[in-house]
Amino acid sequence: MKTLDLEAIQAFVLVADLRSFTRAADALDSTQSAISLKLKRLEERLGHRLIERTPRMVRLSPKGEIFLQAARNLLSAHDDALAVLTRKRATLKVGISHHIVGGDLPVLLRHMHSADPGLLVEMRVSSSRDIEAEFDRGTLDAAVVLRHDDNRRDGETLLDQPFGWMATPEWTHRAGEPLRLATQAYPCRVRAMAVTALEEARVPWVEVFVGGGIATIGAAAQAGLAVAALALRVAPPGTVDVGPRLGLPPLPSREVVLYSSTSDKQVRAALRTLASAFRSAPASVSMHAPVHA
């Protein structure tokens, strides 16, 4: 009877999910060459190619698509067997800025659960300012936030997040009238970033909607009420960046940074998976650009 290497199965699932050998290696605290070797041996054991590799992207082969769910089930059964006798349940208290978590949240959660089904995740979604304050008070193990200035240079940079002036494609701005904005309430730093850009470009503006969260601001943009300065990854479906068409000043990007204070190996492993998932997610949930290996 053939037996399969569980570490190779885990590597296969991560490569399939993250579409990258490099990011799978980061999540497993390994190297790209080690992951490639595990996958090669797994394919030899099964007698089928599971991953198709090209210079520009990584994708599942037809046999890999078929094998993926079985691989997930095998890992889940293995984790359940270990949990019966050996697992000590760990807790990860993580805060994430609502400016960077949108429609891809289910994907992020799935990656974390797949990596450690026994982990208890307590997640707080709020402004970067509030998340940083909670982390500094010690009530959070980790924080994923936007870096708005150079006052704090610690933490791990995960990616550079672009912003745009989001509205419906048919949204129009009448010449001579102030630009209608949907914003977060003061002192939101993304609001300040947008207002500063407009004032430096001498573009008159007026707030017509003040929301209590990114979902409400996105809804105002979807409804055609106003333009909203949003990170592309949280822009709601049906909206586009109207800045170039309207001649609005470009918005600066912001670094997405992970702060962590935990020394627990189990929790740190989950954070590596979360970091890799953030890096792998497209800049916008409506974009489907190929992911490099």
N, C-alpha and C positions, 0 to 999 in steps of 0.2 A: 504493500500500500504506500502511495506517495504521501510524504509529510511535507508541510510548507513552513518556511521560516516566517514567524510572525513579525519580526522586525522588517523583513522585506515586504510583507503585506501592508504594514503600516506606512512604509515609504511609498509604496505604490498608490495608496489612497491619498496621501498628502500631495504627491505629484499630480494626481488626477484632479484634486480640488484646487490646488494653487497654480496649476499649469506651469510649473517651474521647478527644475531640479534644485536651483539655488535656494529658493524660498523654502522648499521642503527640507533641505539640509539645515537652514537656519532654525526651522521649527523643531527639528530633532537634535539640534546642537551637534551636527555632524558636518561632513564635507560633501561637495557636489560629486566628487569622484567615488566616495563611499556609497552614496545613494545610487549612482549609475551602476555600480557593481552589484548591489543588492537586486536592482531591477533586472539586470542581465541574467543573474542566476535564477531569479524567480521565473523569468520567461523560459529559460532553458528547462527548468523543472516542469513547467506546465506544457511546454512544447508549442507555445503560441507567443507571438509578439503582442504585448499589451499597450505599449506606448510608441507612438510615431514621433520621431524627433526630426526637426528641420532646423536650419540656422536661425530662423525667426520665431518659431513657436513650438510648443509641446502640446500634443493632443492624444486622446485615447484612440487606439485602433478599434475596429469593430469587435474583436474578441475582448479588448479591454473594457469596452462599454458593457458587454455582457457580464464580465467577471467582477465589475466594480461593486455591485450591490452584495454579491456573495462575500466579497472581501470585507465590506463593512460589517456584515452579519458575523463573520468569523471573529473580527476584532472585538465586537460587542460581547459575544459569548465568552471570549477569553477574559475581558475585563470583569464581566459578571462573576465568572468563576473565581477570580482573584479576590473580588470584593467580599465574597462570602466569609473568608477567613482572615485576610491580611490587610484590607484597605482601611486606613484611618482617614476619615472624611476631612478634607481640608476646605477652607472657605477663602474665596477671592472676593474682596470688596474693591470694585473698580468703578471709577467715575469717568464718563466720556462727555466731551462737549457736544451739545446738540447741534452745533454748526458743522459737525463732521460725521454724524451718524444718522443715516436716513434709511432708504429702502434696502440697503445692504446689511442692516442689522441682523436679519435672520441668517444670512450667510456667515457673519462673524460668530454668532452664537452656535451655529452648527459646527463650525470648525473647533470651537472650544469644547463643546460637548463630545465630539468625536475623539479629541485628543485625551480627554479625561472625563468619562461619564459620571464618575463619583464625586466630581468637584462641585461644591455649592457656590454658585456665582450670585453675588449681590451687586446689582448694577444701578448706578445713579447717573441720570442724564440731565445735565443742566448747563449753565454758561461756563466757559473756561475759567472765568474769575472765581465763581463759586466752587468749582471742582478743585482748583488749585488751593483755595482756602481750606477745604475739607481735607485734602491730602496733607497740607502743612500742619493741620491740627492732629493728624494721626488717625483720623476716622476712616481713611481709605488706604488700601494696600498699594493701589496704583491709580494713575490718572492719565488719560489721553486727551490732550488739549491743544489749542492753537497757541503758537508763540507769537505775541503781538509786538514785543520789543526785545531789547538786548539786556534787560535788567537781570534775567535769569538764563544762564547758559548751560545748566546741567540738564540731564535727561537724554534720552535717545531719540534722534530725529527719525521718524518713520517715512515721511514723504513730504512733498511740497504741494500744498493744496491751492489750486486756482479758484478764483471767485469771478462771478459775472453779474451783469445787470439782467435779472431774469424776469420775463413777462411772457404773455401769450404771443405767438408769432404775428398776429394781426394787431397787436397793441400799437397805438399811435400817440404821438406827443405833439400837441398843437404848438406851432411856433409862437413865441412870445409869452407862453404860459409857463409857470414853474413846473418842473418835473415832479410828477406825483409819485411819492415813495410809500412803500410799506416797510416798516422797520420794527426792531425790538425796542423796548423802552430804554431810555437812558439809565445806567451808563454802559450799555452794550458796546464792546470794543469794535465789533464789526460795523455797527451803526456809525461809530465815530470814524472808522476807516472810510466808509462810503461818503459821509458828509464832508470829511476833509478833502477827498478827491474832487467832489463837486465844487466846493468853495474855491479850491485852488485853480480849478478850470473855469471859474466864474459862471457856473451853471446854476441858475436859480432853482430852488426846490421847495416842496411843501410836503409834510407828512399828511397822508390821508387815511392811514391805517397803522395802528400800533398794536403789535401782537404780543401774546404771552408765551411764545415759543415758536420754533422754526415751522412746525406744522401749520400754525395759524397764518404766518407770513406767506408761506407757500400757497396756502389756500387763497389768500388775497391776490397773489400774482396769477393763480389759475383762473380766478373769477374775473380777471381783467380790470381790477380796481387800480393797480399801480405797478410800478417796477420795484423789485426787491433785490438787494445785494445779498447773494447767497453763494455758498460754496457749491461747485458744480455737482459734487457727490450727493448733496441733499436737495438739489433743485427738483421740484415735483414734475411728474410726467406732463407733457403738453406745454412746457415752458422752454424758452430758448434765451440765449444771451443776445439781447437787443442793443447792447452797448455800441458795437461797431456800426450798426445801421443808423443809430440815432446820434452818432458822434460823441458819445459820452466818454469821459476819461477812463482809461483802463484801471481796473482795481488791482492792487498788489496781491501776490499770493502770500500764503502764510504757512510756516512749517507746522506739521502735526508732530507733537512730541509726546513720548511716553516717559512718565516718571514712575519709579517703583521703589518701594522701601522694604519689600519682603525678602526674607532669606530662605523661606520654605522652598525646597526643591520642586515639590509638586506644583505649587502655585507659580513659581518662576517658569516652569515648563509650559503651563497654560498661557502665561503672558507671552512667551516666545511664539506660540501658535497664534495668539491674538495679533501680535505685531506683524507676523507673516501674512495673515489674512488681510490686515489693513493695507499692506504694501501691494497685495495682489488685486484688491478691489479696483475697478475702473474709476477714473476721476468723476464720472457721472454714471448713474445707474442706467442711463439710456445709451451709453456708449459701449461698444463691443470691440475694442481694438485688440489685436493679438497680443498675448503676453509673452515676453521673451524668456527663453530658457536660462 
